[in-house]
Amino acid sequence: MKTKHKSLILASFFIFVFLNYLSRFEGPASGYWDTYITAPAFFITNHHINFVSKDGQNLYNYMLPGKIPQNLVAKDTYGVISKDQRIGTGIMFAPWFLFFKLFGFRLLFAFIGLLIAVFTYLTLRYLGLRSPICLFGALAATLNPYMLSLNKLNPNVAGMMFISIIIYLILSKKTSWLLIGLIYGIFGGVRNEGILFIPAITYFLYISSNRKIRDALLFFCGAFTTIIPMLYWNYFAFGNMFMHPTQFSGLEGFRPTFQHRFLFWKFSFNGMLNWPLYTQIVRTPYFAFPVFLLLPLILINSFGVILSALAVNGAVRFFKEKRRLFIFLMLWFLPMYILLSAMENWSELKTTFLLLCISPIIICISFGLEELTKKISSPRYIIRTASLAAIIWGAVRLLIFTDFQADPRWYLRFPRVLQKGEISFIGDDLRTRPEDPKEILAQKKALTSAKIIPPIPWQKIDFYYLAKKVSSELNQDNLTTIDFWRYIYEH
């Protein structure tokens, strides 16, 4: 194919990704996670949000003092600190809101999707895959069914963008470790869980750098430069620059601690960890499976059985051909995945933490797909791949027969379900009534459907509606939204 035609196809694909993200964005502050982003972006730029109750009553009557950090902590306002607020993503969106008003949230959401596609493509090209395979990898990263279900501001989507950029810069060696550190520090401000990627980064620096001490210092200086404002914020807000907001005792909400154990070590923690840190295997209420099963089922549903089998083939090939890079990717993937798998204080939104470790899976799928194109005429390869797909299909289907006890600790942390009478909704998390066995069974059937290929929902872009929506957002810098947080721990 001529270079001109190849460039046209690439440009068309990236434009389509951008327009897809631009058109399906639901709008800021439509749930409690994206309110985490919208509220600080408003306050940082000295704009007022009118927070209301679920029945439309005004909750706060305030005037912003017009300076930082007072705008973010005034107790007669929304009170960012008291709402368990991580402000990193809010800072990221604030300039876009300042210059483009409400449209800025939509615009940056679209650019995030675009950058994920671009840097996924560039990473795969650097790893030596052919352009059509790289294009497919970018497609799998940005337009799989799971990503298409996300239409609100989400720090994990932003985190996936930073990860796509960081992995490309690390693997391609086309920039200094100072720049990698600067971007990593910003990423750490958006997602504190980014600290789990330090082993992978340290390993790659060790195996690739000819000036290890110098590059390590450059990386540290870069990361420290961009993370220090967030560390200072933690110190100002919580009294400890290394404290995670969820561990701050002054937060609103009912936050009991629970006993856990690891071997002979017993400890208290206000989250809910699963076995072996708890006495038995449990599942979060309203979810059909424990998280350690839920996460792989979501991935298989997102990519389908065939691509899942190709991911395994691709991982084997990658290990054989690029062993050191394979170790780097596993050090990137496993710490985050293991941490998520042990947690049971779950919600639909928390599932998006998968996005922080999905890049290695995209790479393995792409390598597996290219191997398929090369060995499609090999009966031995086809039989092996088909057998692997059949094993995955059978294992997933058998999980419908499993049954796990709902975690009793959840009802202590969220006592609203035990109330009698009407219970308020809480935005994204609609679990406001006792579990329904029929709903659990329906969820089981959906997660264990083991589709051969994932169903891609066709999303028609309504350009007239998009233009009308954008026009109104470009002229709007005020917002009325529900204070979702007040209903989370309702009791």
PyMOL commands that set and color helices and strands:
alter all, ss='L'
color gray80, all
select helices_A, chain A and resi 3-24+32-44+70-73+81-83+88-100+103-126+131-142+145-148+155-172+177-190+192-208+212-238+245-247+291-321+323-341+349-357+359-375+379-401+410-413+415-418+437-447+463-473+484-487
alter helices_A, ss='H'
color red, helices_A
select strands_A, chain A and resi 49-52+258-262+265-269+282-283+405-406+479-482
alter strands_A, ss='S'
color yellow, strands_A
deselect
rebuild
show_as cartoon
